[in-house]
Amino acid sequence: MPFEACFNFRDIGGHVAADGRHVRWGRYFRSGALHDMTAADGQRAAGLGIASVLDLRRPEELAEARGPLLDGDGVRYYHVPILPEGSSELLDARYGRGISGPRYVGYLEYGAERFVEALRLLADESNYPAVVHCRAGKDRTGTLTALVLDILGVDRETIVADYALTNIDVDRGLEWLVANGRVAEERARDAAAREDLRRSMDVPLDAIEVFMDHMQAEYGGAAGFAEAHGVPGSTLDALRANLLE
């Protein structure tokens, strides 16, 4: 959904689940951060009837404005930081900078309880339609969405394809960053530096594969992960009821 100043915003509806049902449209939106939305973006978002926003960013990232999407009456805001303050540096030290499958698995060391909290919120019918976002809408949002889709019975190939859709909006997002002074001028002018930045905004498909392989090997899948962390089967059934038709 090409908002003017919000990127990687999309609906996960339409995917086929294992039992032949489909993920419902207009229920679960995943996105990059909302705080740069224009007034026109806010009006368009309001037309989606959003009931809740799950913000997965770290505490230190919340110094940024929350954005016009939250201006509407009755929109619930939940701060569910998948990673605690300072965790990025720890992940860099252990797994290197940049996205990788092992780094995603490392999220579970810091964020298992937060993933579970998000699943519980998504099991509450009154929170729909919901927007789930982090900063770029690709890593924290991508891993949570992969868990949700796996719980819904969506096949692995489709989960990876949904994750890969992030890469469609990278060029548009990069051009906006440059045009709005979010990239240092010398870096924007240097072709190699600009390409490095672009690559940092992409998602590598093997990263989500490694993450899902770990889920399968350790827990038998995302539902097993949730249940191992105290989520009852009735909550997962409610999540499925909210998102499948």
Secondary structure, DSSP 8 states (H G I E B T S, - for coil): ---SS--S-EE-TT-B-TTS-BB-TTSEEEES--TT--HHHHHHHHTTT--EEEE---GGGGGS---GGGGSTT-EEEE--SS-TTHHHHHHHHH-SS--HHHHHHHHHHHHHHHHHHHHHHT-GGG-SEEEE-SSSSSHHHHHHHHHHHHTT--HHHHHHHHHGGGGGHHHHHHHHHHTT-S-HHHHH-HHHHHHHHHHHS--HHHHHHHHHHHHHHHSSHHHHHHHTT--HHHHHHHHHHHB-
